[in-house]
Amino acid sequence: MGQKIAYIMSRFPHLPETFILREMTELERQGWQIALYPLIRQKQAVVHHEAKPWLSQVRYLPFISIGLLAANLKMFIRRPFRYSMSWIRALWENRTPFEFFIRTLVLLPKAGYAAHLMEKEGITHIHAHYATHPALVAWMIHQLTDISYSITAHAHDIFVEKAMLATKLRDAAFISAISEYNRQYLARTVGPWVPEKTFIVHCGIVPDHYRQSSQFNGETPFEILTIGSLQPYKGQSYLIQACALLRDWKIPFRCRIIGEGDERLKLEQMITDLNLESHVQLLGAQSQEEVARLLPTAHCYVQPSIITPSGKMEGIPVSLMEALACQLPVVATSISGIPELVRPDETGYLVPPANTAALAEALATVYANPENAARMGQAGRTLVLQEFVITSSVKRLATLFQDVTRPKSLLEKDGAVVAGH
């Protein structure tokens, strides 16, 4: 039986973050005990079926309570200097932007309470998903208790928000990066010391959950599908504009967009303004079971993501892995770690971000050359099976956990070192 690992993430349950859910579920299947510590209790209409068993196990951290105040007082009395200096350092390194300062002020008492709870239940290691607030709380708990922690770095948490990033990465036992791009990015922006403690652990899927799609034969409208929260960096507006070009080119098609978010009203208005009501549908938020059902009904999957002015962009979207597991031809933008999965003219088509014409031309190419597109879909599925399966990714992560939780005497005896990135 593996030791008890605490998982910290911003919120739970959170519909878009199936990758964290799958990771925890697979870790438990492989014998690890997982204690779930989200920073915020998320309320949402759609909850993944796989998330429901976790709801009764969540350790929710209140913003204020007698227990929280008592735990922080206990931590202060036990180590007054360390407690005080950790607060000062956290607040100083998160002084800008102002919203980060306020959030830090709110989260530090939660960290003190979580530290008390984790010691009480025998947590041996903490893993934080995202290098922003989850990593901050993990860092604070480490300062108060000496429990080791690690971080998975994804996307906006390193591309946009860099407050205290170097400190959180330096004090972590190890860093898990979802792509080689992220690993090299951290080396460039934080320091050359980062890669030696950073290991590539891909997000993964369960291939058996996805049945293969049928090759497009031209007898029905060309079915386009995309999945992602309706946020600017997902680039759905460029896809809708590309759909207007496909219509003008007399290509019979339907485009379905799965996801919900702040951009919905804007996208609805765009669909109306371009007279695309009969071609483009916004399906809203869907469970992962429904996503698995809808994917094989498409003929092409699109990931039209962009880089926003703030620098926000994708990591490697799990939805691309899911689409390729269905052997779907994919069109995606060439940003971040996406080319590590969608390899040009091998496992899919890559286009420049925020380029409506290039996006439409790639979709038209898939439509006009279904056999070549199907060949790339097959190659994409093979790549997913080789490098993006959840069981393999979790085994790699579990090895890293084992190396930081094993007693020092055993590590010194066999000279254990995690090898390879």
C-alpha positions in Angstrom: 0.0 0.0 0.0 1.4 3.4 -1.0 1.7 6.1 1.6 -0.8 8.9 2.1 -0.5 11.8 -0.4 -2.4 15.0 0.0 -3.6 16.6 -3.2 -4.2 20.3 -3.3 -6.0 22.1 -6.2 -7.8 25.3 -6.5 -11.4 23.9 -6.6 -13.2 20.6 -6.6 -15.2 19.3 -8.3 -14.2 21.3 -11.4 -15.6 20.1 -14.7 -12.7 21.0 -17.0 -10.0 19.3 -14.8 -10.7 15.7 -15.7 -6.9 15.2 -15.8 -6.6 15.7 -12.0 -9.6 13.5 -11.3 -8.2 10.6 -13.5 -4.8 11.0 -11.9 -6.1 10.6 -8.4 -8.4 7.7 -9.3 -5.5 5.9 -10.9 -3.2 6.5 -8.0 -5.7 4.9 -5.7 -6.1 2.0 -8.1 -2.3 1.5 -7.9 -2.5 1.4 -4.1 -1.9 5.0 -3.0 -4.0 6.7 -0.4 -5.2 10.2 -1.5 -6.4 12.9 0.8 -8.1 15.7 -1.2 -7.7 19.3 -0.1 -9.3 21.8 -2.5 -8.9 25.4 -1.7 -12.5 26.2 -2.7 -15.7 24.2 -2.7 -17.0 24.4 -6.2 -20.7 24.3 -6.9 -21.7 23.4 -10.5 -24.6 21.9 -12.2 -22.7 19.1 -14.0 -20.5 16.8 -12.0 -18.5 14.0 -13.6 -19.7 10.5 -12.5 -16.1 9.6 -11.6 -15.9 12.6 -9.3 -19.0 11.7 -7.2 -17.2 9.1 -5.0 -14.6 11.7 -4.1 -17.1 14.2 -2.7 -17.5 12.4 0.6 -13.7 12.3 1.1 -13.0 16.0 0.5 -11.3 18.0 3.3 -12.8 21.4 2.7 -11.0 24.3 4.3 -13.2 27.0 5.8 -12.3 30.7 5.3 -12.9 31.3 9.0 -13.8 29.0 12.0 -12.8 28.3 15.5 -10.9 25.2 14.4 -8.9 27.3 11.8 -8.0 30.0 14.4 -7.0 27.4 17.0 -4.8 25.5 14.4 -3.0 28.6 13.4 -2.4 29.6 17.0 -1.0 26.2 17.7 1.4 26.5 14.7 2.5 29.9 15.9 3.2 28.8 19.4 5.1 25.8 18.3 7.3 27.7 15.8 6.7 31.4 16.2 9.7 32.6 14.2 9.2 30.2 11.3 5.4 30.9 11.2 5.9 34.7 11.2 8.7 34.7 8.7 6.7 32.4 6.3 3.8 34.8 6.5 6.1 37.8 5.8 7.8 36.1 2.9 4.6 34.9 1.3 2.9 38.3 1.6 6.0 40.1 0.3 6.5 37.8 -2.7 2.8 38.0 -3.6 2.5 41.8 -3.1 1.7 42.3 -6.8 -0.6 42.0 -8.4 -2.9 43.3 -5.7 -5.4 40.5 -6.1 -2.7 38.0 -5.4 -1.8 39.8 -2.2 -5.5 39.6 -1.1 -5.8 35.9 -2.0 -2.5 35.2 -0.2 -3.9 36.9 2.9 -7.0 34.7 2.7 -5.2 31.5 2.0 -2.4 31.6 4.6 -4.8 30.8 7.5 -6.2 28.0 5.4 -2.7 26.6 5.0 -2.2 26.7 8.8 -5.4 24.7 9.3 -4.5 22.3 6.5 -1.0 21.8 8.1 -2.7 20.8 11.4 -5.1 18.4 9.6 -2.3 16.8 7.5 -0.1 16.2 10.5 -3.1 14.7 12.3 -3.9 12.2 9.5 -0.3 11.2 8.7 0.3 12.9 5.3 3.7 12.0 4.1 3.8 14.2 0.9 1.8 17.0 -0.7 1.2 17.3 -4.4 -0.1 20.6 -5.7 -1.7 20.9 -9.1 -0.9 24.3 -10.5 2.1 26.5 -9.5 -0.1 29.4 -8.3 -2.3 29.3 -5.1 -2.2 25.5 -4.7 1.6 25.6 -4.7 1.6 28.5 -2.3 -0.5 26.6 0.2 1.7 23.5 -0.2 4.8 25.7 0.3 3.4 27.2 3.5 2.4 23.8 4.9 6.0 22.6 4.2 7.4 25.6 6.1 5.2 24.8 9.1 5.5 21.0 9.2 8.5 20.0 7.0 6.1 17.7 5.0 7.6 17.6 1.5 5.7 18.8 -1.5 5.8 18.7 -5.3 4.1 20.7 -8.1 2.5 20.0 -11.5 3.0 23.0 -13.7 0.4 23.3 -16.4 -0.2 26.5 -18.3 -1.4 29.9 -17.0 0.2 29.1 -13.7 3.6 29.6 -15.2 2.9 31.5 -18.4 1.0 34.4 -16.8 1.1 34.3 -13.0 4.7 34.2 -11.8 4.4 35.6 -8.2 6.7 33.7 -5.9 7.2 31.1 -8.7 11.0 30.7 -8.2 10.6 30.2 -4.4 7.8 27.6 -4.7 9.8 25.7 -7.4 13.1 25.8 -5.5 11.7 24.5 -2.3 9.6 21.7 -4.0 11.0 18.1 -3.8 10.4 17.9 -7.5 8.4 19.5 -10.3 6.2 17.7 -12.7 5.8 19.3 -16.2 3.1 18.2 -18.6 5.3 18.9 -21.6 8.9 19.4 -22.6 7.9 22.9 -23.7 7.0 23.7 -20.1 10.2 22.3 -18.8 12.3 24.5 -21.1 10.0 27.5 -20.5 10.7 27.2 -16.8 14.5 27.0 -17.5 14.3 30.2 -19.5 12.1 32.2 -17.2 13.1 31.0 -13.7 16.6 29.6 -14.0 18.9 26.9 -15.4 18.6 25.0 -12.2 15.0 24.1 -12.9 15.3 21.3 -15.5 17.4 19.0 -13.3 14.5 18.7 -10.8 11.7 18.8 -13.4 10.2 15.6 -14.8 7.9 15.2 -17.8 4.6 13.5 -16.6 2.0 13.8 -19.3 -1.6 14.2 -18.5 -3.2 10.9 -19.6 -6.5 9.3 -20.6 -8.1 5.9 -20.5 -8.2 4.8 -24.1 -10.8 2.2 -23.6 -13.4 4.9 -22.8 -13.2 6.1 -26.4 -14.5 4.2 -29.4 -13.1 4.9 -32.8 -14.9 7.3 -35.1 -16.0 6.4 -38.7 -14.1 7.9 -41.6 -15.8 10.7 -43.4 -17.4 9.4 -46.7 -19.0 12.6 -48.0 -22.5 11.2 -47.7 -23.4 13.3 -44.7 -22.5 16.8 -43.6 -18.9 17.2 -42.4 -19.0 17.1 -38.6 -16.6 19.4 -36.7 -16.3 19.2 -32.9 -14.3 21.2 -30.3 -14.2 21.0 -26.5 -13.1 23.7 -24.0 -14.4 26.3 -21.6 -15.7 29.4 -23.4 -12.7 31.6 -22.5 -10.7 33.9 -24.8 -7.6 31.7 -24.9 -9.6 28.8 -26.3 -10.1 30.7 -29.5 -13.6 29.6 -30.3 -14.3 32.9 -32.0 -11.7 32.1 -34.7 -13.3 28.8 -35.3 -16.7 30.4 -35.8 -15.2 32.9 -38.2 -13.6 29.9 -40.0 -17.0 28.3 -40.2 -18.3 31.3 -42.1 -15.6 30.7 -44.7 -16.5 27.0 -45.0 -20.1 28.0 -45.6 -19.0 30.5 -48.3 -17.0 27.8 -49.9 -20.1 25.6 -50.1 -18.8 22.9 -47.8 -21.7 21.2 -46.1 -20.9 21.0 -42.4 -22.0 21.3 -38.8 -19.8 22.6 -36.0 -20.5 21.7 -32.3 -18.8 23.5 -29.5 -18.8 21.8 -26.1 -18.1 24.0 -23.0 -19.4 26.8 -20.9 -17.9 30.1 -19.8 -17.7 33.9 -19.9 -17.5 34.1 -23.7 -20.9 32.5 -24.3 -22.9 35.6 -25.0 -20.2 37.0 -27.3 -20.1 33.7 -29.2 -23.8 33.5 -29.5 -23.9 37.0 -31.0 -21.1 36.1 -33.4 -23.1 33.1 -34.6 -26.1 35.3 -35.2 -24.2 38.1 -36.9 -22.6 35.7 -39.3 -25.9 33.9 -40.0 -24.4 30.6 -38.8 -27.3 29.4 -36.6 -27.9 26.3 -38.9 -24.2 25.5 -38.9 -22.8 26.1 -35.4 -24.2 24.9 -32.1 -23.1 25.7 -28.5 -23.8 22.5 -26.5 -22.8 23.9 -23.1 -21.0 22.0 -20.4 -21.0 18.2 -20.7 -19.9 15.3 -18.5 -16.8 13.3 -19.6 -19.2 10.4 -20.3 -21.2 12.5 -22.7 -17.9 13.9 -24.3 -16.8 10.3 -24.9 -20.2 9.6 -26.6 -20.0 12.7 -28.8 -16.4 12.5 -30.0 -16.9 9.5 -32.3 -19.9 11.2 -34.0 -17.5 13.9 -35.4 -15.3 13.7 -38.5 -12.8 16.2 -37.3 -11.7 17.7 -34.0 -10.4 21.3 -33.8 -8.4 23.0 -31.1 -8.3 26.7 -32.2 -6.5 28.0 -29.1 -4.6 31.3 -29.1 -2.2 33.2 -26.9 -3.9 36.1 -25.2 -2.3 39.5 -24.7 -1.5 38.5 -21.1 0.3 35.4 -22.3 -2.3 32.9 -21.3 -2.4 29.8 -23.5 -2.9 26.0 -23.4 -0.6 23.4 -22.1 -1.4 20.2 -24.0 -5.3 20.0 -24.0 -6.6 16.6 -22.8 -9.4 16.9 -25.3 -6.8 16.5 -28.1 -5.7 13.2 -26.5 -9.3 12.1 -26.3 -10.0 13.0 -29.9 -6.9 11.1 -31.1 -7.9 8.2 -29.0 -11.1 8.1 -31.1 -8.8 8.2 -34.2 -10.2 11.5 -35.2 -8.3 13.8 -37.6 -7.3 16.9 -35.6 -6.6 20.5 -36.5 -4.8 22.5 -33.8 -2.8 25.7 -33.4 0.9 25.6 -33.0 1.4 26.9 -29.5 2.9 25.7 -26.2 3.3 21.9 -26.0 0.6 21.1 -28.6 3.2 20.1 -31.3 4.5 17.4 -29.0 1.1 15.7 -29.6 -0.1 17.0 -32.9 2.9 16.5 -35.1 2.6 18.3 -38.5 1.4 16.0 -41.3 2.1 13.0 -39.0 -0.6 13.0 -36.3 -2.6 16.1 -37.4 -2.6 19.5 -38.9 -1.1 22.6 -37.2 -1.9 26.2 -38.1 -0.8 29.5 -36.7 -2.9 30.8 -33.8 -5.5 33.6 -34.4 -5.4 32.9 -38.1 -9.0 32.3 -39.4 -8.0 31.7 -43.0 -5.4 29.0 -42.1 -7.9 27.3 -39.8 -10.6 27.2 -42.5 -8.1 25.9 -45.1 -7.0 23.1 -42.8 -10.6 22.1 -42.2 -11.3 22.2 -45.9 -8.2 20.0 -46.4 -9.5 17.4 -44.0 -12.9 17.5 -45.8 -11.4 17.1 -49.2 -8.8 14.4 -48.3 -10.5 12.1 -45.8 -8.2 9.1 -46.4 -5.0 11.1 -45.6 -6.8 12.7 -42.6 -7.8 9.2 -41.4 -4.2 8.0 -41.7 -3.1 10.8 -39.4 -5.9 10.0 -37.0 -4.6 6.4 -36.8 -1.0 7.7 -36.2 -2.4 10.0 -33.5 -4.1 7.2 -31.7 -0.9 5.2 -31.8 1.0 8.1 -30.2 -1.6 8.5 -27.5 -1.3 4.8 -26.7 2.4 5.1 -26.4 2.8 8.3 -24.4 -0.5 9.7 -23.1 -2.2 6.8 -21.2 -3.1 7.5 -17.6 -1.8 4.2 -16.2 1.7 4.9 -17.5 1.7 8.6 -16.5 0.6 7.7 -13.0 3.3 5.0 -12.6 5.9 7.6 -13.5 4.4 10.0 -11.0 4.2 7.3 -8.3 7.9 6.5 -8.8 8.6 10.2 -8.0 6.4 10.0 -4.9 8.1 6.9 -3.7 11.6 8.5 -4.0 10.6 11.5 -1.9 8.6 9.5 0.8 11.0 6.6 1.4 13.0 6.9 4.6 16.4 8.6 4.2 18.2 5.5 5.4 16.8 3.5 2.5 17.7 6.2 0.0 21.3 6.3 1.3 21.5 2.5 1.3 20.7 2.0 -2.4 21.6 5.5 -3.7 18.2 5.9 -5.2 18.0 8.7 -7.7 15.1 9.4 -10.1 16.6 9.1 -13.6 15.6 10.6 -16.8 13.3 13.5 -17.7 
